[in-house]
Amino acid sequence: MPLPRTRGTALRQRLAELRGPDVPAKALDARALAALAANPGCARRAILDGAGVNKADLASALGSPSAFGQSQFALTRGNAFEAKVKADGGAELLRLVHEKLDRAAEPPVEARVPDLTASGPQGRTARTALELREAVAHPGAWTLLDHPMLALDVAGSPAFLEPDAVVVHPDGSWTVVEIKSFPLLDGSADPAKVGAAARQAAVYVLALEEVAARLESSPRVRHRILLVCPRDFSNLPAASAVDIRKQRAVTARQLARLTRIEDIAEGLPEGTCFSPELPGEELTAAVESVPATYAPECLSTCELAFHCRTRSREAGAVTSLGRPVRAELGGLTTVEDVLAAARGETGDASDPAVAALRRAAALRAEALEAACR
């Protein structure tokens, strides 16, 4: 007699059906999980990522190929900078951690850098957990884990994550280190890029907290991470401590929502499938059956952004103008509604958004009239 299907097994089977027969699942990484946190209201991205759909292939099949991703030049430059930061057993990296995050500790004159080599992601995850446990069991020394492997449960399946580095402080606490190739100019960097790095680091912090929870001593995972970037236009490393408590909370909520994607799946029409091998019309109908929440920020984080942008513009949705504009307009969800309210054709005059639009329209009319005199 076959064993009864558990809830987790049923969900995995349903997600495999959505992905398509014989279509391998695309593993989630920290960038994808961080992007989910950046747009938590998008049910389309949640179900596609949860099902392991390759969104780049899907976008090409829909006729809106993605330009998302890093250039080979940027990858090479980033790898070279990371190797420079970690040279000599990570001496410079540990100096920056001490300077920016833990001045009270003894300077890292000598640190332990264990070998994390193992077979497969499961083996590397187990080896990382073992070395973290070993570091905590022998406090008083610095330990640098270079490219450790962590696992985070997402929708009933493990997502394997690889931070640039994790540092164990002499007091046993853990710090995530993110190494990026964008510059720190006069001590500050592009806020959008820093925000993306903070969301990515928040995913690693959540995964580390799961490892820490399984240890008897439950070491502290620090919520201030170290962001290392080139200083100005040189190749010299500079660092900044970034508080990621807000990003961690948002990411935790979104991942909790993602583990309930069966609610989204149950609302889809029977037979829905997102396989790129389907005919164009059928595939488009399947994608459109899941509501999306497009914003211009999606262009740098999601492979389906061009497709969703086209649909958003066709519908005249104000979200295509950006989240700040959408937030200011209240219940006015389309450009047509906004223009009608500004002209006084629709809308409640007591609504602050409507009143502001009418005032702006009146000021514009006055300015045009003065210009024509």
C-alpha positions in Angstrom: 0.0 0.0 0.0 1.5 3.4 -1.0 2.1 5.8 1.9 -0.3 8.7 2.2 0.9 12.0 0.8 1.8 14.5 3.5 1.1 18.2 3.1 4.7 18.9 2.2 4.8 16.1 -0.4 1.5 17.3 -2.0 2.9 20.8 -2.2 6.1 19.6 -3.9 4.0 17.6 -6.4 1.8 20.6 -7.1 4.8 22.8 -7.7 6.3 20.2 -10.0 3.1 20.2 -12.0 3.2 24.0 -12.3 6.8 23.9 -13.5 6.0 21.4 -16.2 6.7 17.7 -16.8 10.4 16.8 -16.8 11.4 20.5 -16.3 14.2 20.6 -13.6 13.6 23.1 -10.7 15.8 26.2 -10.7 17.4 26.4 -7.3 16.7 29.6 -5.3 19.7 31.6 -4.3 20.2 34.6 -2.0 19.7 37.1 -4.8 16.3 35.6 -5.7 15.2 35.4 -2.0 16.3 39.0 -1.5 14.4 40.2 -4.5 11.2 38.6 -3.1 11.6 40.7 0.0 12.0 43.8 -2.2 8.6 43.2 -3.8 6.6 41.2 -1.2 3.2 41.9 -2.8 4.0 40.1 -6.1 2.1 36.8 -6.1 3.5 36.0 -9.6 7.1 36.0 -8.5 6.3 34.1 -5.3 4.7 31.2 -7.2 7.2 31.1 -10.0 10.2 31.1 -7.6 8.5 28.7 -5.2 7.9 26.3 -8.1 11.5 26.6 -9.3 10.5 28.0 -12.7 13.4 29.4 -14.8 12.1 33.0 -15.3 14.8 33.8 -17.9 13.6 30.9 -20.1 10.0 31.9 -19.4 10.6 35.5 -20.4 12.1 34.5 -23.7 9.2 32.2 -24.4 6.8 35.1 -23.8 8.7 37.3 -26.3 10.2 39.6 -23.6 13.7 38.3 -23.1 15.5 39.5 -20.0 18.5 41.7 -20.0 18.9 40.9 -16.3 22.3 39.7 -15.0 25.9 40.7 -14.5 28.4 41.2 -17.4 31.4 38.9 -17.6 33.6 41.9 -17.1 31.9 42.8 -13.8 32.1 39.2 -12.6 35.8 39.1 -13.3 36.5 42.4 -11.6 34.4 41.3 -8.6 36.3 38.0 -8.3 39.6 39.8 -8.5 38.6 42.3 -5.8 37.3 39.5 -3.5 40.6 37.6 -3.9 42.5 40.7 -2.9 40.4 41.3 0.2 40.8 37.7 1.3 44.6 37.4 0.6 47.0 36.4 3.3 44.5 34.3 5.2 41.9 37.1 5.2 44.2 39.5 7.2 42.8 42.7 5.7 39.2 41.4 5.9 39.5 40.5 9.6 41.2 43.9 10.3 38.1 45.6 8.8 35.8 43.5 10.9 37.7 44.4 14.0 37.8 48.1 13.1 34.2 48.5 12.1 32.3 46.0 14.3 34.4 44.7 17.3 37.0 47.2 18.6 36.7 45.8 22.1 38.1 42.4 21.0 41.7 41.5 20.7 43.1 42.4 17.2 43.1 39.5 14.8 46.8 38.8 14.7 46.2 35.2 13.7 43.0 33.6 12.7 41.7 30.1 12.0 40.6 29.6 8.3 39.2 26.0 8.1 38.9 24.1 4.8 35.2 23.8 3.9 35.7 21.4 1.0 33.1 18.6 0.8 31.0 16.7 -1.7 27.9 18.4 -3.0 25.9 21.2 -1.3 24.6 19.0 1.4 28.1 18.0 2.3 29.4 21.5 2.3 26.4 22.6 4.4 27.2 19.9 7.0 30.9 20.8 7.0 30.1 24.5 7.5 27.8 23.7 10.5 30.6 21.5 11.9 33.2 24.3 11.6 30.9 26.8 13.2 30.3 24.5 16.1 34.0 24.0 16.4 34.7 27.7 16.5 32.1 28.3 19.1 33.5 25.5 21.3 36.9 27.2 21.4 36.2 30.9 22.1 38.9 33.6 22.3 40.1 33.3 18.7 39.0 34.7 15.3 37.7 32.3 12.7 37.1 33.1 9.0 34.8 30.9 6.9 35.5 31.5 3.3 32.4 30.8 1.1 30.6 28.7 3.6 27.4 26.9 2.5 24.2 27.4 4.4 20.7 26.0 3.9 17.4 27.7 4.4 14.0 26.0 4.1 11.9 27.6 1.4 8.5 26.2 0.5 9.4 22.8 2.0 12.7 22.5 0.1 16.2 23.6 1.1 17.7 26.6 -0.7 21.5 26.4 -0.6 23.2 29.8 0.0 26.8 30.8 -0.2 27.8 34.1 1.5 31.2 35.6 0.6 32.4 35.0 4.2 31.3 34.5 7.8 33.5 35.6 10.7 33.3 34.1 14.1 34.4 36.7 16.8 36.4 35.8 19.9 33.2 36.1 21.9 31.6 33.4 19.7 29.2 35.7 17.8 28.9 35.5 14.0 29.1 38.2 11.3 28.1 38.0 7.7 30.5 39.7 5.2 29.4 40.9 1.8 32.1 41.8 -0.7 30.8 43.9 -3.6 32.6 45.6 -6.6 30.7 48.9 -6.6 32.7 51.7 -5.0 32.5 53.6 -1.8 32.8 57.2 -2.8 33.8 59.5 0.1 32.6 56.8 2.5 29.2 56.3 0.9 27.8 54.1 -1.9 24.8 54.0 -4.1 21.8 53.6 -1.7 20.0 51.2 -4.1 23.0 48.9 -4.3 23.6 49.0 -0.6 19.9 48.2 0.0 20.2 45.2 -2.4 23.3 44.0 -0.6 21.6 44.4 2.8 18.6 42.3 1.7 20.9 39.6 0.4 22.8 39.6 3.7 19.5 39.4 5.6 18.9 36.0 3.9 22.3 34.8 5.0 21.6 36.0 8.6 18.3 34.1 8.7 20.1 30.9 7.5 22.8 31.4 10.1 20.2 31.8 12.8 18.8 28.4 11.9 22.3 26.9 12.4 22.8 28.8 15.7 19.4 27.6 17.0 20.6 23.9 16.6 23.7 24.5 18.9 23.5 24.1 22.6 25.1 27.5 23.3 23.0 29.3 20.6 25.6 31.9 19.6 24.5 35.4 18.6 24.2 36.2 14.9 25.0 39.9 14.6 22.5 42.0 12.8 25.2 44.5 11.6 27.0 43.0 8.6 30.2 44.2 7.1 30.0 45.5 3.5 33.4 45.6 1.8 33.8 47.7 -1.4 36.6 49.3 -3.4 37.5 52.8 -2.0 36.7 55.5 -4.5 38.1 54.5 -7.9 40.9 52.3 -6.6 41.1 48.6 -5.9 41.8 49.2 -2.2 39.2 47.7 0.2 37.0 50.0 2.3 34.2 48.8 4.6 31.0 49.9 6.2 28.9 48.4 9.0 25.3 48.0 7.8 22.4 47.4 10.1 20.1 44.9 8.4 17.5 44.4 11.1 14.7 46.0 9.0 15.7 43.9 5.9 15.9 40.8 8.1 12.3 41.3 9.4 10.9 42.0 5.9 12.7 39.0 4.5 11.5 36.7 7.3 7.9 37.8 6.7 8.2 37.2 3.0 9.7 33.8 3.4 7.0 32.8 5.8 4.5 33.9 3.1 6.4 31.9 0.5 6.1 28.8 2.6 2.3 29.2 2.2 2.3 29.4 -1.6 -0.2 26.5 -1.7 -2.7 29.3 -1.1 -1.7 30.9 -4.4 -1.5 27.6 -6.2 -5.0 26.6 -5.1 -6.4 29.8 -6.7 -5.0 29.0 -10.1 -7.1 27.4 -12.9 -7.0 23.7 -13.2 -4.1 22.5 -15.4 -2.1 25.7 -15.1 1.5 25.1 -16.2 4.5 27.5 -16.8 6.6 25.3 -19.0 8.4 27.3 -21.7 7.6 24.5 -24.1 3.9 25.4 -24.2 2.3 27.4 -27.1 2.6 31.2 -26.7 -1.0 31.9 -26.1 -1.4 29.1 -23.5 1.8 30.2 -21.7 0.7 33.8 -21.6 -2.7 32.9 -20.2 -1.0 30.8 -17.5 1.3 33.7 -16.5 -1.5 36.3 -16.6 -3.6 34.1 -14.3 -1.3 35.1 -11.4 -1.5 38.8 -10.4 1.8 40.7 -10.5 2.8 43.9 -8.7 5.1 45.6 -11.1 7.4 48.5 -10.2 10.4 50.0 -12.0 12.7 48.5 -9.4 11.8 45.1 -10.8 13.9 45.9 -13.9 17.1 45.2 -11.8 15.8 42.2 -9.9 13.4 40.1 -12.0 13.8 38.4 -15.4 10.0 38.9 -16.1 10.2 42.7 -15.6 9.9 43.6 -19.3 6.8 41.4 -19.7 5.2 42.8 -16.6 6.0 46.4 -17.5 4.3 46.0 -20.9 1.2 44.7 -19.3 1.2 47.4 -16.6 1.5 50.1 -19.2 -1.3 48.6 -21.3 -3.5 48.6 -18.2 -2.5 52.2 -17.4 -1.5 51.1 -13.9 0.1 53.8 -11.8 2.5 51.2 -10.3 4.5 51.6 -13.6 5.4 55.1 -12.4 7.0 53.8 -9.2 6.0 52.8 -5.7 6.3 56.4 -4.2 3.8 57.7 -6.8 1.5 54.8 -6.2 1.6 55.4 -2.4 0.6 59.0 -2.8 -2.4 58.3 -5.0 -4.4 56.2 -2.6 -7.3 54.5 -4.2 -6.5 55.9 -7.7 -5.0 52.8 -9.4 -4.9 53.8 -13.1 -3.5 56.8 -15.0 -7.0 57.4 -16.4 -8.5 57.6 -12.9 -5.8 60.1 -11.9 -6.4 62.3 -14.9 -10.1 62.2 -14.5 -9.8 63.2 -10.8 -7.4 66.0 -11.7 -10.0 67.4 -14.2 -12.7 67.2 -11.6 -14.7 64.6 -13.5 -14.5 61.9 -10.8 -13.3 61.5 -7.2 -14.2 62.9 -3.8 -12.9 66.4 -3.3 -12.3 65.6 0.4 -9.9 62.9 -0.6 -6.4 64.3 0.0 -5.0 62.7 -3.1 -7.9 64.1 -5.3 -7.5 67.5 -3.7 -3.8 67.6 -4.4 -4.3 66.5 -8.0 -6.9 69.3 -8.6 -4.7 71.9 -7.0 -1.7 70.7 -9.2 -4.0 70.9 -12.3 -5.1 74.4 -11.4 -1.4 75.5 -10.9 -0.5 74.0 -14.2 -3.3 75.8 -16.0 -2.3 79.1 -14.4 1.3 78.6 -15.5 0.3 77.8 -19.1 -2.0 80.8 -19.2 0.8 83.1 -17.9 3.3 81.7 -20.5 0.9 82.4 -23.4 0.4 86.1 -22.5 
